């Protein structure tokens, strides 16, 4: 097992060897471990073809073994992967698979994440009406959640973007200020900076220049 992050090629070779042995031994546990390792390495290398190849193998095993928690995470990552690569059809497919599975298992957090993914894709397609529906659904599911702040920040920020695009600046500002409050006492300085900039832009659009400068 190679833990040297700078030796990705070696890590991949060892993982492929391990996967081959695990397949011949029909050892599901190690098949999953080596597949996850290969997926992470190829994702780090931006090798989309191999990332997709091994993720599909992993999904097949997780479905067969009914490992729903791990399958949910894989669906989430896969739908996000396709969304980032503007393959929205496949992103929709795996997001909907995640929604169905989350409903089946009663996993409200993963359901909220799936709504966030779906809303983000719809936002990218400028379908603001439907994007807002799913983003609000996600936010509603997490209304009493005090732990998973990052997903709530993302939901609020995307909702704010939609309202800003529709020139509803007061509503946009409301969600940006909520996001900023959620970011208190965190080290996510990049997201804080983006949120502060968006708040300034909202105040500028409302002609409240002193608040924008602040």
Secondary structure, 3 states (H helix, E strand, C coil): CCCCCCCHHHHHHHHHHHHHHHHHHCCHHHHHHHHHHHHHHHHHCCCHHHHHHHHHHHHHHHHHHCCHHHHHHHHHHHHHHHHHCCCHHHHHHHHHHHHHHHHHHCCHHHHHHHHHHHHHHHHHCCCHHHHHHHHHHHHHHCCCCCCCHHHHHHHHHHHHHHHHHCCCHHHHHHHHHHHHHHCCCCCCHHHHHHHHHHHHHHHHHCCCHHHHHC
